[in-house]
Amino acid sequence: MIYFTADTHFGHENVIRYERRPFQTAEEMDEALIQNWNRKVSPEDDIYILGDLTLKGPQQANALLERLQGRKYLIRGNHDGYVDRASFRKEHFLWVRDYYELPYRGRWFILCHYPLLSWNGMRRGAFQLHGHQHNHPRYNESNRKMGVTQLDVGADAQAMAPVGIEELLAFWEEEHRPDEYWGRIKPGEIRLEMTCEACPEQYDAFDKDGRYLGYLHLRGYSFTVNCLRPGEEFEEAIQYYDTKGRSAFDSEQERSAYLSIARRDIAEFFRKLEQDPQER
């Protein structure tokens, strides 16, 4: 999995006051950010840090990066001077750059610490991911509503945690995939009804006409999407997600992200069936 983050500002006491973060001290903030990071990002995952990881010096940065999981790439921000100090261990990052263009599933993600006025592929669906502004979630919601493919992946915009590339695509595509792409079932029209709120957390899925499509199941640290193929008696698992050692969603934002991904997976399954009944 690929993840993004920015503007964590580890060790920065004043950012708590400036951005109204829900912490009393920098130490409390740092521990919460580390826990949030490691709950989502495994050692095998790639994480792109779009600047302003920490305002502290190289020794503190070394100690911090040893605790953070994932294969790390740094897009420089205006507070990342520690990387140029002799005592900083450069092996913590696979590379350090000012700008990067990342291809993924036929889309392009333009990575820069700063929000750009224009970017490569801007009018062809390329996303520009950035930090720097410390926006809150309504910024991304507003851009999505206006069709502006520019998203803030910073801690303040993403509930103090890294955000997965699949989460970003689900956030965008649930509203912006052209209607003609989908078949009879569209993600935004799928209704999810919670049938169990304890372990396992479970939802039944229905189309706009009330027809049962399948169910979602969170148990044993995995989230599965199950669909009922027309004419079959039992549901089949069509998608599996590792929830990184958690048996319950940690926040409403995380729950919303998984449910958005599931709606897209269900709609994609039935779209392929309409094209070819043997497709999964």
C-alpha positions in Angstrom: 0.0 0.0 0.0 1.1 3.6 -0.6 0.5 6.3 2.0 1.0 10.1 2.2 1.3 12.5 5.0 2.6 16.1 5.6 2.9 18.8 8.2 3.2 16.5 11.2 5.5 19.0 12.9 6.8 16.6 15.4 8.1 18.3 18.5 6.5 21.7 17.6 4.6 23.0 20.7 3.2 26.1 19.0 1.5 24.1 16.2 -1.0 22.8 18.8 -2.2 26.3 19.5 -1.9 27.6 15.9 -3.9 24.7 14.4 -6.1 23.9 17.5 -4.8 20.3 17.6 -6.3 18.2 20.4 -3.2 17.9 22.6 -1.8 19.6 25.7 1.9 19.1 25.0 4.3 18.4 22.1 5.2 15.1 23.8 1.5 14.0 23.9 1.1 15.1 20.2 4.2 13.2 19.1 3.1 9.9 20.8 -0.4 10.2 19.2 1.0 10.9 15.8 3.4 7.9 16.0 0.7 5.6 17.1 -1.7 6.8 14.4 1.1 6.3 11.8 2.1 2.8 12.9 -1.5 1.6 13.1 -1.9 2.3 9.4 1.6 1.9 7.9 3.4 -1.4 8.0 7.2 -1.8 7.5 6.5 -3.0 3.9 4.4 0.0 2.9 5.6 3.0 1.0 5.0 6.4 2.6 5.6 9.7 0.9 6.2 12.6 3.4 5.3 15.9 1.7 7.3 18.1 4.0 7.6 19.5 7.5 8.1 16.2 9.3 9.7 17.9 12.3 11.2 21.2 13.4 13.7 19.5 15.6 17.4 18.8 14.8 19.0 15.8 13.2 19.5 13.8 16.4 15.8 14.1 17.2 14.8 13.4 13.6 17.0 10.2 13.6 15.3 8.9 16.8 11.8 9.8 15.5 12.3 8.1 12.1 13.5 4.9 13.8 10.1 4.6 15.4 8.0 5.3 12.3 7.2 2.3 10.1 7.3 2.1 6.3 9.6 2.7 3.4 10.0 6.5 3.6 10.4 9.1 0.8 10.7 12.8 1.6 9.4 15.7 -0.5 11.1 18.7 1.1 9.1 21.3 3.0 10.2 24.6 4.5 11.0 23.0 7.8 13.2 20.0 6.8 16.6 21.5 7.1 17.8 18.6 9.4 18.3 16.4 6.3 21.3 18.6 5.3 23.1 18.2 8.6 26.1 15.9 8.8 24.7 14.0 11.8 21.4 13.1 10.0 21.4 9.5 8.8 20.3 9.8 5.2 19.4 6.1 5.0 16.2 6.9 6.8 14.8 8.0 3.4 15.0 6.1 0.1 15.3 9.5 -1.5 14.8 13.2 -0.8 13.3 15.5 -3.5 11.5 18.7 -4.0 8.9 17.4 -6.4 7.8 14.0 -7.7 5.3 12.5 -10.2 3.9 9.2 -9.1 1.9 6.9 -11.5 -0.7 4.6 -10.0 -3.5 2.6 -11.6 -3.6 4.8 -14.7 -3.6 8.0 -12.7 -0.8 10.5 -11.9 -0.2 12.0 -8.5 1.9 15.2 -8.5 3.7 15.5 -5.1 4.9 18.8 -3.8 5.0 20.4 -0.3 3.3 23.5 -1.7 -0.1 23.8 -3.4 0.5 24.6 -7.1 -1.6 26.9 -9.3 -1.0 24.6 -12.2 0.5 21.1 -12.6 1.3 18.5 -15.2 -1.9 16.7 -16.3 -4.1 19.1 -14.4 -6.9 19.0 -17.0 -6.4 15.3 -17.6 -7.3 14.0 -14.1 -3.9 14.2 -12.4 -4.0 14.8 -8.7 -1.8 17.4 -7.0 -1.1 16.3 -3.4 0.4 18.9 -1.0 0.7 20.1 2.5 2.0 23.4 3.9 -1.4 25.1 4.4 -2.6 23.0 7.4 -6.1 22.9 5.9 -8.9 21.1 7.7 -11.1 18.4 6.0 -13.5 20.9 4.5 -10.8 22.1 2.2 -10.6 18.7 0.4 -14.4 18.4 0.5 -14.7 21.8 -1.2 -12.2 20.9 -3.9 -14.0 17.6 -4.6 -17.3 19.4 -4.9 -15.8 21.9 -7.4 -13.9 19.1 -9.3 -10.5 20.5 -8.4 -8.1 17.6 -8.3 -5.9 19.1 -5.6 -5.9 17.5 -2.1 -4.1 18.3 1.2 -2.6 15.2 2.7 -1.3 17.0 5.8 -2.0 15.8 9.4 -4.6 18.5 10.0 -6.6 17.6 6.9 -6.4 13.8 7.5 -7.3 13.2 11.2 -3.7 13.3 12.4 -2.8 10.1 10.4 -1.3 9.2 7.0 -3.9 8.7 4.2 -3.8 5.7 1.8 -3.8 6.2 -1.9 -6.9 3.9 -2.2 -8.6 6.1 0.4 -7.9 9.2 -1.7 -9.2 7.5 -4.9 -12.4 6.3 -3.1 -12.9 9.8 -1.6 -12.8 11.3 -5.1 -14.3 8.6 -7.3 -17.4 8.0 -5.3 -18.6 11.3 -6.6 -16.5 12.0 -9.7 -16.4 8.8 -11.7 -18.5 9.5 -14.8 -21.9 7.9 -14.5 -21.4 6.2 -17.8 -18.4 4.4 -16.4 -20.5 2.5 -13.9 -23.2 -0.1 -14.8 -26.7 -0.2 -13.2 -25.2 0.1 -9.7 -23.3 3.2 -8.8 -21.2 3.7 -5.6 -23.1 6.8 -4.4 -26.4 4.9 -4.7 -25.4 1.9 -2.6 -27.0 1.9 0.9 -25.1 0.4 3.8 -27.1 -0.8 6.8 -25.2 -1.8 9.9 -26.3 -5.2 11.2 -23.7 -5.6 14.0 -21.8 -2.8 15.7 -19.5 -5.0 17.9 -16.9 -7.5 16.8 -17.6 -8.3 14.0 -18.7 -4.9 12.7 -20.9 -5.8 9.8 -23.0 -4.0 7.1 -25.5 -5.2 4.5 -25.3 -3.5 1.1 -28.4 -2.7 -1.0 -28.9 -1.0 -4.3 -31.2 2.0 -4.8 -34.2 -0.3 -5.3 -33.5 -2.2 -2.1 -32.0 -5.3 -3.8 -29.5 -7.1 -1.5 -25.9 -6.9 -3.0 -23.7 -8.4 -0.2 -22.2 -7.5 3.0 -19.1 -5.9 4.6 -17.3 -7.7 7.5 -14.6 -6.3 9.9 -13.2 -9.1 12.1 -9.9 -10.5 13.1 -8.0 -7.5 11.8 -9.3 -7.7 8.3 -12.0 -6.0 6.3 -13.7 -8.0 3.6 -16.2 -7.0 0.9 -18.6 -9.8 0.0 -21.0 -9.8 -3.0 -23.9 -12.1 -4.0 -23.6 -13.0 -7.6 -27.0 -13.1 -9.3 -28.5 -16.6 -9.2 -26.1 -17.8 -6.5 -27.0 -18.8 -3.0 -23.9 -17.7 -1.1 -21.9 -14.5 -1.1 -18.2 -14.5 -2.2 -15.4 -12.4 -0.9 -14.3 -10.0 -3.7 -11.9 -7.8 -1.8 -9.8 -8.0 1.4 -8.0 -5.3 3.4 -5.6 -5.7 6.2 -6.6 -3.3 9.0 -3.1 -3.3 10.6 -3.9 -5.1 13.8 -7.2 -3.4 14.7 -10.5 -5.2 15.1 -12.5 -1.9 15.1 -12.3 1.4 13.2 -10.4 3.9 15.2 -12.2 7.0 14.0 -15.2 8.1 12.0 -12.9 9.3 9.2 -11.3 5.9 9.0 -14.7 4.1 9.0 -15.9 6.5 6.2 -12.8 5.8 4.1 -13.3 2.0 4.3 -17.0 2.2 3.5 -16.3 4.5 0.5 -13.7 2.0 -0.7 -16.3 -0.9 -0.2 -19.0 0.9 -2.2 -16.6 1.4 -5.1 -15.5 -2.3 -4.9 -19.1 -3.5 -5.0 -20.1 -1.2 -7.9 -16.9 -2.4 -9.8 -17.8 -6.0 -9.2 -21.3 -5.6 -10.7 -20.1 -3.4 -13.5 -17.7 -6.2 -14.6 -20.5 -8.8 -14.3 -22.7 -6.7 -16.7 -19.9 -6.7 -19.2 -19.0 -10.4 -18.8 -21.0 -12.7 -16.4 -17.8 -14.8 -15.8 -15.8 -11.7 -14.7 -15.2 -11.1 -11.0 
